[in-house]
């Protein structure tokens, strides 16, 4: 049941979020001529946040007033479809001003509980829960990646084990370029459910580029995961994670067989550092021959033989420059996901609410700023999404997220124009 991410796409993609300041917006929103000029100037610089057909012309439609926020909102018609234009300083559904919620949602990156946010910023815990969850309705891929040319050629995928109301659930996670590009909670780790879960990533990516298919995906060897990816992307190359070979040996030998483990791990990583496919295969074969002759525990020998038997799934990475040979990138992000789930004691509602909340957390992770030292190391690029795209729409991270999520991140015309 992975519907919520997509069932709202047709509705969300009618809202354009544009980088207005409050003063600039108040001055031009009531004057259609000045407002049109401001929109045209933004379209010249930020074409991606406008719908298809916008360059062919549009008509001013009407203006509405929000009593809650005290601002006016205009609508325009593009190719017979009505779109709402919201300024970036307003939260989705006109629930509040970005300035009033930005710092609270930033703290959600560090898993500060909702009751603590209510204590510091007012309102009640459910208010902050809903503020965060509302972000989960955006397309993760379309919001994070602003250019179809930046869609990843090489990905890594795995399932995060969790619980919902005491029952086991799994978060099918897709990672590339330092960003989480897919996070769908599903009730089982069977192939059928994983196809639906990873299919959300496929649908969002192909909304940007219809013929998109990654070249490789690195997995841990779970058959249902590999089959799901092969079904979704028939031309993809499935790679096995080399790190998992090391971990499977380390977990059983690092304490009981310290000296043996040190020798095996040194030789194992020497195999990993091979420059060519041929050299890698040869080193693995020599390692297996050495393990059979040396006094090595049987379980370690079995692990090395398993590596040798699956050599093609490891060595094929050499055919794809830039392919991810280990799951390090995903593991680092999953550790943060694990802390987030543990701090909330996992999921307590429905699968729909679990998906919305996890998707919202994912976007906050992708757009919330790094610490100052990391920003300096990245030459001023302040978040994973900004590092991937190479630019930002707005200096405020939450406004940057909302502008990136213009049209819901789906960037296609709605099927039911009004």
LONUSE-312626 format. One line per field, with one value per residue: z, x, y negated of N, C-alpha, C in turn. Coordinates in steps of 0.1 Angstrom, whole numbers, plus 2048, in hexadecimal, padded with zeros to 3 digits. Example, Ala and Ser with C-alpha at 12.3 -4.5 7.8 and 13.67 -1.06 7.14 Angstrom:
2
n.up = 84E,847
n.east = 884,880
n.north = 839,816
ca.up = 84E,847
ca.east = 87B,889
ca.north = 82D,80B
c.up = 84E,84F
c.east = 884,881
c.north = 821,800
***
This chain:
418
n.up = 800,7F4,7EC,7F4,7ED,7D2,7CB,7D0,7BE,7A7,7B1,7C0,7AC,7A2,7AF,7AF,7BE,7C5,7C7,7D8,7EC,80B,80B,7F0,7E4,7EF,7E4,7C9,7C4,7C2,7AB,78B,774,77E,78D,779,76B,77F,781,767,767,77A,76D,759,766,776,768,76E,782,779,767,74B,72B,734,729,712,717,72E,742,759,774,78D,7AE,7D0,7F3,811,830,847,845,83B,821,7FD,7E2,7C2,7A3,785,762,74E,730,731,74A,76D,784,7A4,7B3,7CB,7E3,7EE,809,817,826,81B,812,81E,839,84B,851,842,851,86B,870,866,876,889,879,86F,886,887,877,888,898,8AD,8C3,8BE,8D3,8E0,8CD,8CE,8E7,8E5,8CF,8D0,8C8,8C3,8C7,8B2,89E,895,88C,877,867,85F,852,83C,829,81E,809,7F1,7D4,7D8,7C8,7B3,7C0,7CC,7B8,79E,784,768,75E,773,77F,790,784,791,7AD,7CF,7E3,7FE,819,836,854,869,880,883,897,8A6,893,879,861,842,835,816,807,7F2,7E7,7DA,7CE,7E7,7F1,7FD,7E9,7E8,7FE,80A,81D,824,829,828,820,808,7E5,7D5,7E5,7E8,7CE,7C9,7DC,7D5,7BC,7BF,7BF,7A5,796,79D,794,778,772,76F,75C,743,737,74A,759,771,76F,780,79F,7C0,7D8,7F5,7F1,7F7,7EA,7E2,7E0,7CB,7B6,7B5,7AC,793,786,785,777,75C,74E,760,772,78B,7A9,7C3,7E5,7F0,809,81A,81A,829,841,849,84F,862,878,884,88B,893,8AF,8BA,8A9,8A5,89A,883,876,872,85F,84A,844,83B,823,816,811,801,7EA,7E3,7DC,7C3,7A2,78A,779,773,784,79D,79E,79D,7B5,7C7,7C3,7CA,7E5,7EE,7EA,7FB,814,816,81A,830,855,859,866,85F,858,84F,838,829,824,814,7FE,7F6,7ED,7D7,7C7,7BF,7AF,796,79D,7AD,79F,788,78D,784,76A,769,76D,78A,797,7B4,7CB,7E5,800,80F,80E,810,828,83B,839,841,85C,867,861,871,88B,88A,889,8A0,8B4,8B3,8BA,8A6,88D,892,887,869,84A,837,845,84F,838,82E,843,844,82A,82C,83F,830,81C,82C,836,81E,817,82E,83E,83E,859,862,85D,84B,836,82E,825,80F,7FE,802,7FA,808,810,80A,7F3,7E7,7E2,7CF,7BA,7B5,7B9,7C9,7CF,7E2,7FF,817,826,827,817,800,7FC,7F9,7E1,7D0,7D0,7C0,7AD,7B9,7B5,7A1,787,770,75B,76A,76A,76A,760,76C
n.east = 809,80E,804,7FF,814,811,7F6,7EE,7FA,7EF,7E0,7F2,803,7F9,801,816,834,844,862,85C,861,852,84C,84F,83C,823,822,81E,80A,7EF,7EE,7E9,7F9,813,817,818,82F,842,840,847,862,86D,868,87A,892,88E,883,87C,86A,851,833,82F,82B,828,839,82C,818,800,7E3,7D5,7C1,7B0,7AD,7B3,7AC,7BD,7B1,7BC,7D8,7DA,7E0,7E0,7D9,7E1,7D4,7DC,7D7,7E3,7E6,7CB,7C9,7C5,7DB,7E8,7F9,811,823,845,849,834,824,81B,7F8,7F0,7F6,806,821,841,856,84E,84F,866,87E,875,86F,888,895,88A,89A,8AD,89E,88F,875,851,842,855,85B,842,843,858,852,837,813,806,811,806,802,81C,824,812,81A,834,82E,81F,832,838,828,833,846,862,878,874,874,88D,89F,8A7,8AC,8A9,8C0,8CF,8C6,8CD,8E6,8EF,8E5,8DD,8CD,8B7,8A6,898,892,876,85B,837,81E,825,829,83D,84C,859,870,875,891,8A2,8C0,8D6,8F1,8F5,8DD,8BC,8A6,890,878,864,84B,842,82E,83A,858,857,858,843,838,84F,854,83F,847,861,859,84E,863,86C,855,855,86E,86B,858,866,878,86E,879,88B,8A3,8B8,8DB,8E8,8E2,8E9,8E7,8DF,8DD,8C5,8AC,892,894,8A6,899,882,88D,897,880,873,886,891,8A9,8BD,8DC,8E4,8F5,909,90F,92F,937,926,92F,947,93C,92D,940,94F,93D,93C,955,967,96C,970,983,99A,9B4,9B3,99D,9A8,9BC,9AD,99B,9AC,9B6,99E,995,9AA,9A4,98D,998,9A3,9AC,9A2,988,991,9A7,99B,98A,99E,9AC,999,995,9AF,9AE,99B,9A7,9BD,9AF,9A5,9BC,9C8,9C5,9A7,988,96B,953,95B,969,954,946,958,959,93F,940,951,942,92E,93A,935,921,92D,944,93A,937,94D,949,93A,942,942,92F,91F,92F,92E,917,91A,912,8F6,8F4,8FE,8EA,8D4,8DA,8D3,8B8,8B1,8B5,8A2,88A,88C,88B,871,865,85D,843,821,808,7F4,7FF,7FE,802,81B,82A,828,834,84E,857,856,869,87F,881,886,89F,8AE,8AE,8B2,8CB,8EE,907,91B,936,937,92A,93D,951,944,944,931,919,8FC,8EC,8E2,8D1,8D6,8F1,8F0,8E2,8EF,8E8,8D1,8AF,8A7,8B4,8AA,8A5,88D,87C,889,885,869,866,874,863,84E,831,82D,843,83F,83C,82C,80F,7EE,7D6,7BB,7B0,7A4
n.north = 80C,7F0,7D8,7BC,7A9,7A4,7A2,789,779,76E,759,74A,740,729,713,6F8,6EE,6D1,6BD,6A4,687,67B,65F,658,669,660,647,64B,65F,657,649,650,64C,645,65C,66F,668,66D,689,691,689,69B,6B3,6B2,6B7,6CD,6E5,700,702,6FC,705,71C,70E,6F4,6E1,6DB,6C9,6BA,6B4,69C,6A6,6A6,697,69F,69D,6A4,6A8,6B2,6AE,695,68C,688,69E,6A7,6B5,6C6,6CE,6E7,6F5,6FC,707,701,6F1,6EC,6D1,6D0,6BD,6C3,6C0,6CA,6E5,706,70B,6F4,6F3,6E6,6CE,6CF,6C4,6C8,6E3,6EE,6F1,704,71A,71F,729,742,751,759,76A,75F,761,75E,753,744,731,724,71A,707,6F7,6F2,6F9,71A,73D,74D,73A,734,74D,750,73B,743,75C,753,74D,765,76B,762,76A,77E,782,770,758,757,75A,744,744,758,764,769,77F,79E,7B4,7CA,7DC,7E5,7FC,807,817,808,816,814,80B,80C,803,81A,82D,83B,827,819,802,7FA,7EE,7D7,7CB,7B2,79D,791,78A,793,7A4,7B3,7C0,7D5,7E3,804,822,83B,84E,85B,863,858,843,834,82D,81A,807,7FE,7F7,7DE,7CC,7D1,7C7,7AC,7A4,7A9,797,780,787,79A,7B2,7BB,7CF,7DE,7E6,7F8,80A,80D,826,83A,855,861,875,86E,852,84F,85B,84B,832,83A,840,827,818,825,824,81F,822,839,835,843,83C,835,82F,83C,856,854,84B,861,874,866,863,87C,883,86F,86C,886,892,881,87D,88C,880,867,86D,878,863,84F,85A,85D,843,83B,848,83A,822,825,81C,823,837,851,854,851,869,87C,878,87E,899,8A3,89C,8AD,8C6,8C3,8C2,8DC,8EB,8E0,8DD,8D8,8CF,8E2,8D5,8BC,8C3,8CD,8B6,8A8,8B9,8B6,89C,89F,8B0,89F,88C,87E,86C,85A,852,846,82B,81E,81A,803,7E4,7D1,7DF,7EB,7FE,806,804,7ED,7D2,7D3,7E0,7CD,7B9,7C8,7CD,7B5,7B5,7CB,7C0,7AC,7BC,7CB,7B7,7AF,7C6,7D6,7DD,7D3,7D1,7D4,7E5,7D1,7B9,7BE,7C0,7A5,797,7A1,79A,77F,77A,783,76F,759,760,760,745,734,71F,727,72A,70D,711,726,719,707,718,721,70C,6F8,703,70E,724,747,749,730,733,747,73C,724,70A,6F2,6E8,6D6,6C5,6CD,6EC,6FB,6ED,6F0,70C,70C,6FD,70D,722,719,71E,735,744,756,74D,74E,74C,74A,766,760,745,725
ca.up = 800,7F3,7E4,7F7,7E6,7C4,7C9,7D2,7B4,79E,7B8,7C4,7A2,79E,7B7,7AD,7C9,7BF,7D1,7DB,7FA,80F,806,7E1,7E1,7F3,7DB,7BB,7C2,7BE,79E,781,76B,785,791,76D,769,789,77E,75B,76B,781,763,751,76E,77C,760,772,78C,772,760,73C,724,73A,720,707,71C,739,745,767,776,798,7BA,7DC,7FF,81D,83D,851,844,837,814,7F1,7DA,7B4,79B,776,759,745,727,735,758,777,78D,7AF,7B5,7D9,7E6,7F5,817,81C,827,813,817,825,848,853,84A,843,85B,878,871,860,880,88F,870,86F,891,884,871,894,89F,8B8,8C4,8BB,8DF,8E3,8C4,8D3,8F3,8E1,8C5,8D1,8C1,8CA,8C0,8A6,894,88F,885,86A,85F,859,849,830,81F,818,7FD,7E6,7CD,7DE,7BD,7AB,7C9,7CF,7AB,796,776,764,75B,780,784,792,77C,79A,7B9,7D9,7E9,809,821,844,85C,873,886,883,8A0,8AA,888,871,854,83C,82D,80A,806,7E7,7E9,7D0,7CF,7F4,7F4,7FE,7DE,7E9,80B,80A,828,81F,834,828,817,7FC,7D8,7D0,7EC,7E5,7C0,7CB,7E4,7CC,7B1,7C1,7BA,796,791,79F,78B,76B,770,76B,74F,741,734,754,75F,776,769,78A,7AD,7CA,7E2,7FF,7ED,7FA,7DC,7DE,7DC,7BE,7AC,7B3,7A4,786,780,782,76D,757,749,76A,777,79A,7AF,7D1,7ED,7F5,818,822,81C,834,84E,84D,855,86F,883,88A,88D,898,8BD,8BD,8A1,8A2,891,876,870,86D,852,83F,840,833,816,80F,80C,7F6,7DE,7E0,7D6,7B6,798,77E,77B,773,790,7A8,79D,7A0,7C3,7CF,7C1,7D2,7F3,7F2,7EA,808,81F,817,81F,83E,85F,859,86A,853,854,847,82B,822,820,809,7F3,7F1,7E5,7CB,7BF,7BA,7AA,78C,7A3,7B3,795,77E,790,77D,75D,76A,775,793,79D,7C3,7CE,7F2,805,819,80D,815,837,843,83A,848,86A,86B,861,87D,896,889,88C,8AF,8BC,8B3,8BD,899,888,89A,880,85D,841,830,84D,850,82C,82E,84D,83F,81E,831,846,826,816,836,836,811,815,83A,83C,845,863,85C,859,83E,82B,82A,81D,802,7F7,803,7F8,816,812,800,7E7,7E1,7DD,7C3,7AF,7B3,7BC,7D2,7CB,7EC,80A,822,821,826,80B,7F5,7FB,7F3,7D3,7C8,7CF,7B7,7A5,7C1,7B1,797,77A,764,75B,771,760,76A,761,770
ca.east = 800,817,7FC,7FE,81E,80E,7E8,7EC,803,7E6,7DB,7FD,80B,7F3,805,824,839,84E,86A,859,862,845,849,84D,82F,818,821,81A,800,7E2,7EF,7EC,804,820,819,81C,83D,84A,840,84F,870,870,868,887,89D,88B,87A,878,85F,845,82E,831,822,828,83F,823,80F,7F7,7D9,7D2,7B3,7A9,7B5,7AD,7B2,7BE,7AE,7C6,7E6,7D8,7E7,7D9,7E0,7DD,7D4,7DD,7D3,7ED,7E1,7BE,7CA,7C7,7E6,7E9,807,813,831,84D,849,827,824,810,7EA,7EF,7F5,80E,82C,84D,85E,849,850,872,887,870,871,897,898,886,8A6,8B4,894,889,867,847,83E,860,858,837,848,861,84C,828,80A,806,819,800,804,82A,823,80B,823,83E,828,81A,83C,839,820,83B,84E,86F,882,872,877,89B,8A7,8A0,8B0,8A8,8CD,8D5,8C1,8D9,8E9,8F3,8DE,8DE,8BF,8B6,89A,899,888,86F,84E,82B,814,82A,82A,849,84B,866,871,87E,899,8AA,8CA,8E0,8F6,8F5,8CF,8B2,89D,884,876,856,848,83A,82B,842,864,855,85B,838,838,85B,852,837,84E,86B,852,84B,86F,86B,84B,859,879,867,850,86F,87E,866,881,896,8A7,8C6,8E3,8EB,8DD,8F1,8DE,8E6,8DB,8B8,8A7,886,898,8AC,88E,87A,894,899,873,870,890,896,8B7,8C6,8E6,8E3,902,909,917,93B,938,91F,938,950,934,929,94C,953,933,93E,963,970,970,975,98E,99F,9C0,9AE,995,9B1,9C3,9A3,996,9B7,9B7,991,995,9B4,99C,984,9A0,9A8,9AA,99A,97F,999,9AF,992,986,9AA,9AF,98F,998,9BB,9AA,994,9B1,9C4,9A7,9A4,9C9,9CC,9BC,99D,97B,963,948,962,96C,947,942,960,954,933,945,957,937,926,944,930,918,936,94E,934,938,959,944,932,949,939,925,921,933,929,90B,91E,90A,8E9,8F5,8FF,8DD,8CB,8DC,8CB,8AA,8AF,8B4,895,880,88D,887,862,860,858,837,815,7FB,7F2,809,7FE,808,829,831,829,83D,85B,85A,858,877,889,883,88D,8AD,8B4,8AE,8B7,8D9,8F9,90D,923,943,934,927,94A,958,93D,946,925,90D,8F7,8E3,8E4,8CA,8DD,8FE,8ED,8DD,8F9,8E2,8C5,8A6,8A6,8BD,8A3,8A5,87F,876,890,87E,85C,867,878,857,844,829,82E,84F,83C,840,824,801,7E5,7CE,7AE,7B0,797
ca.north = 800,7E5,7CE,7AD,7A1,7A1,79F,77A,772,766,74D,742,73A,71D,708,6F3,6E7,6C8,6B6,696,682,676,652,659,66F,657,63B,64E,669,652,642,65B,648,646,66A,677,665,674,697,693,688,6A7,6BE,6B1,6BC,6DA,6EC,70D,702,6F9,711,71D,705,6E6,6D7,6D7,6BF,6BE,6AA,69A,6AB,69F,694,6A3,697,6AD,6A2,6B8,6A8,687,689,68B,6A8,6A6,6C1,6C3,6D9,6EB,6FF,701,70C,6F7,6F3,6E2,6CC,6CD,6B9,6CD,6BD,6CF,6F4,70D,70A,6E7,6F7,6DD,6C7,6D7,6BE,6CC,6F1,6F3,6F6,710,726,722,731,74F,758,75F,772,758,766,754,74C,73B,726,71D,713,6FC,6EE,6F0,702,727,747,751,730,736,75A,74E,732,74C,766,74D,74D,772,76C,75F,774,77D,781,764,74C,757,759,739,745,766,769,76C,78C,7A6,7C0,7D5,7DB,7EF,7FE,811,815,806,81D,80C,811,803,809,827,836,838,820,817,7F6,7FC,7E2,7D6,7C0,7AE,790,78B,787,79E,7A1,7BB,7C5,7DA,7ED,80F,82C,847,84D,864,85D,851,837,82C,827,80F,7FD,7F9,7F1,7D0,7C6,7D2,7BE,79E,7A1,7A9,78B,776,78C,7A6,7BE,7BC,7DC,7DD,7F1,802,808,815,82C,843,863,866,879,866,845,84F,85E,83F,828,83F,83F,819,813,831,822,81B,82C,83B,837,847,833,83C,82C,846,862,851,84B,86F,87A,85F,865,889,886,864,86E,894,896,874,87D,892,876,85C,871,879,855,848,860,85B,835,83A,84C,82F,817,829,811,828,842,85D,854,854,877,884,876,885,8A7,8A5,89B,8BA,8D0,8C1,8C6,8EB,8F1,8DB,8E2,8CE,8D4,8E7,8CB,8B2,8C9,8CE,8A8,8A4,8C1,8B0,890,8A4,8B6,894,883,875,862,851,84D,83E,81D,819,816,7F7,7DA,7CA,7E8,7ED,80C,809,7FC,7E3,7C6,7D6,7E3,7C1,7B3,7D1,7CB,7A9,7BA,7D3,7B7,7A6,7C5,7CF,7AC,7AF,7D3,7DC,7D8,7D6,7CF,7DC,7E4,7C5,7AF,7C2,7BB,796,792,7A5,792,771,77B,784,762,750,764,75C,736,72D,71C,72D,722,703,716,72E,710,701,722,723,6FF,6F0,70B,710,730,751,745,725,738,74F,733,71A,6FD,6F2,6DE,6CC,6C7,6D4,6FA,700,6E6,6F7,718,70A,6F9,719,72A,713,728,741,74B,75F,746,753,746,753,76D,75B,736,71E
c.up = 800,7EB,7E7,7F0,7D9,7C2,7CA,7C7,7AB,7A4,7BC,7B8,79C,7A6,7B4,7B9,7C4,7C9,7D2,7EA,7FE,80A,7F7,7DD,7E4,7E9,7CD,7B9,7BE,7B1,793,778,772,789,785,76A,772,785,771,75E,772,777,75B,759,774,774,766,77C,786,76A,751,736,729,730,714,70B,727,73B,754,769,781,7A4,7C6,7E8,80A,82A,848,851,840,82A,809,7E9,7CC,7AD,78C,76F,74E,73D,72C,743,762,781,798,7B1,7C4,7DB,7EF,804,81E,81C,81F,81A,81F,834,850,84A,84C,84F,869,87A,86D,86B,887,886,86E,87A,88F,87D,87C,89D,8AC,8B9,8C2,8C7,8E3,8DA,8C9,8DF,8F0,8D8,8C6,8C9,8C9,8C2,8B3,89B,88D,888,877,861,858,84F,83C,825,818,80C,7F0,7E0,7D3,7D3,7B6,7B3,7CB,7C3,7A2,787,772,762,768,786,785,788,785,7A8,7C3,7E0,7F4,810,830,84C,867,878,885,88C,8A4,89F,87F,864,84F,834,822,806,7FA,7E9,7DD,7D2,7DC,7F9,7F5,7F3,7DE,7F8,80D,814,822,82A,833,81F,80C,7EF,7D3,7D8,7E9,7D7,7C1,7D2,7DB,7C0,7B2,7BC,7AB,790,792,796,77C,768,76B,75D,74C,73E,73E,759,764,770,773,797,7B5,7D5,7EB,7FC,7F0,7EC,7D8,7DA,7CE,7B3,7AA,7AA,795,77F,77C,777,767,752,753,76E,786,79F,7BE,7D8,7F3,804,820,823,828,841,852,853,862,87A,88A,88E,893,8A6,8C0,8B6,89C,898,883,86F,86A,85F,847,83A,837,824,80E,809,801,7E9,7DA,7D8,7C9,7AC,78D,782,77C,780,79C,7A9,7A1,7AF,7CB,7CE,7CA,7E1,7F7,7F3,7F7,814,821,81D,82D,848,862,85D,85E,84E,84C,839,823,81D,814,7FD,7ED,7E8,7D8,7C1,7B8,7B4,79F,792,7AA,7A8,78A,780,788,76F,75D,773,77D,79A,7AC,7C6,7DC,7F5,80F,819,813,824,83F,844,842,858,86F,86B,86D,889,896,88D,89B,8B8,8BD,8B7,8B2,896,891,893,874,854,839,838,84F,844,82B,837,849,833,822,837,83B,81F,81F,836,829,810,822,839,844,851,85C,856,84B,833,826,821,810,7FA,7F6,800,805,819,808,7F3,7DF,7DB,7D0,7B7,7AC,7B5,7C5,7CD,7D5,7F8,816,81E,81F,81A,7FF,7F2,7F4,7E5,7CB,7C6,7C7,7AE,7AC,7BE,7A6,789,76E,766,762,767,760,76B,764,76C
c.east = 809,810,7FE,808,819,7FF,7E5,7F3,7FA,7E2,7E7,804,803,7F7,814,828,845,855,867,85D,855,842,847,840,823,817,81C,80E,7F2,7E2,7F3,7F7,812,822,81D,82A,846,84B,848,85E,875,871,874,892,89B,880,874,86C,852,840,831,826,821,82E,837,818,806,7ED,7D7,7C3,7AC,7B2,7AD,7B4,7B2,7BC,7B8,7D3,7E5,7E0,7DE,7E1,7D9,7DD,7D5,7D9,7DE,7E8,7D4,7BE,7CC,7D2,7E5,7F7,808,821,838,84D,83C,828,819,802,7E8,7EE,7FD,819,839,856,85A,84C,85E,87C,882,872,880,89B,894,891,8AD,8AA,88F,87A,85D,843,848,85E,84D,83B,850,85A,83D,821,80A,80E,813,802,812,82A,81D,814,82E,838,823,825,83D,830,827,842,85C,879,880,875,886,8A3,8A0,8A4,8B0,8B6,8D4,8D0,8CC,8DA,8EB,8EC,8E1,8D1,8C0,8A9,89D,88E,883,863,843,821,818,82C,836,845,859,866,87B,884,8A2,8B3,8D3,8E5,8F5,8E7,8C6,8A8,891,884,867,854,83F,839,833,84E,863,856,850,837,844,85B,84A,83F,859,865,84F,857,86F,861,84F,864,874,85D,859,875,877,86E,88C,897,8B5,8CE,8E6,8E3,8E4,8E7,8E6,8E4,8CE,8B0,89B,889,89E,8A2,885,880,895,88B,870,879,896,8A5,8C1,8D0,8E6,8F1,900,912,923,93C,931,926,941,948,930,934,950,94A,936,94C,96C,974,976,981,995,9AA,9BB,9A6,99E,9B7,9B9,99E,9A0,9B7,9A9,991,9A0,9AD,993,98C,9A6,9A4,9A1,992,987,9A1,9A7,98E,992,9AD,9A5,992,9A5,9B7,9A3,99D,9B9,9BC,9A5,9B1,9CC,9C1,9B1,990,972,959,94E,965,95F,943,94B,95D,948,936,94A,94C,92F,92F,93E,928,921,93F,947,934,943,954,93D,93A,93F,92F,929,923,930,91D,90E,915,8FC,8EA,8F6,8F2,8D3,8CD,8D4,8BC,8A7,8AD,8A6,889,880,888,878,85C,858,84B,82B,808,7F9,7FF,80A,805,817,830,832,833,84C,860,85D,866,882,88C,88A,89C,8B4,8B6,8B3,8C6,8E2,8FE,917,930,942,931,933,951,951,93C,938,918,908,8EF,8E6,8DD,8D2,8EB,8FC,8EA,8E7,8F4,8D6,8BC,8A5,8AF,8B7,8A1,897,879,87D,889,871,85C,86B,86C,84B,83E,82A,83A,84C,83D,838,816,7F8,7DB,7C0,7AD,7A3,798
c.north = 7F4,7DA,7BF,7A4,79C,79D,790,772,769,759,744,73B,72E,711,704,6EB,6DF,6C0,6A7,693,67C,668,651,65E,666,64B,63F,658,663,64A,64C,658,64A,655,672,674,66C,683,69A,692,695,6B3,6BE,6B8,6CA,6E1,6F9,70D,6FE,705,711,714,6F7,6DC,6D3,6CD,6C4,6B2,6A9,69F,6A3,69D,698,69E,6A2,6A5,6A6,6B0,699,683,68E,695,6A8,6B4,6BD,6CF,6DB,6F7,705,706,701,6FB,6E8,6DE,6C9,6C7,6C3,6CB,6C3,6DF,6FA,70C,6FE,6EA,6EE,6D6,6CF,6D1,6C3,6DB,6F6,6F8,703,71C,729,72B,73F,757,75F,767,76C,75C,75A,74C,742,72E,71D,714,706,6F2,6EC,6FB,70F,731,74B,747,732,743,758,745,73A,755,760,74D,75B,774,768,76B,773,77B,774,757,74B,754,74F,73A,754,76C,76D,779,796,7B2,7CC,7D2,7E6,7F0,809,80E,813,80D,814,813,807,80A,817,831,832,831,81D,80A,7F8,7EF,7E2,7C9,7BE,7A0,789,788,794,79B,7AA,7C1,7C9,7E5,7F8,81A,838,845,857,85C,854,843,82E,826,81A,803,7F6,7F3,7E3,7C8,7C6,7C8,7B0,79A,7A0,79E,780,77A,79A,7B3,7C1,7CB,7DB,7E8,7FC,7FF,812,819,835,852,869,868,870,858,845,852,852,835,82D,83F,831,814,81F,830,81F,826,82D,83D,83B,83E,83A,83A,837,853,860,851,859,877,873,862,872,88C,87B,865,87C,897,889,874,882,887,86B,860,872,86C,84E,84D,85D,84D,833,83F,841,824,81A,81F,816,834,84F,85F,857,863,880,883,87E,894,8AB,8A5,8A8,8C5,8CF,8C6,8D5,8F1,8EC,8E0,8D7,8D4,8D7,8DC,8C0,8B7,8CA,8C0,8A4,8AC,8BB,8A4,895,8A9,8AA,889,879,86A,857,84A,845,82F,817,815,809,7ED,7D2,7D2,7EA,7FB,810,801,7F2,7D7,7C8,7D9,7D7,7BA,7BB,7D0,7BF,7AD,7C2,7CB,7B0,7AF,7C9,7C3,7AB,7BC,7D9,7D6,7DC,7D5,7D9,7DC,7D7,7BA,7B2,7BE,7AC,791,795,79D,784,770,77B,776,758,753,75F,74D,72E,72B,725,725,718,708,71E,724,70A,70B,724,716,6F8,6F7,711,71C,73A,74E,73A,729,740,746,728,70C,6FE,6E7,6D3,6CF,6CE,6E3,6FF,6F9,6ED,705,716,705,705,723,724,71E,735,74A,755,75A,74C,74D,750,75A,768,74C,730,710
***
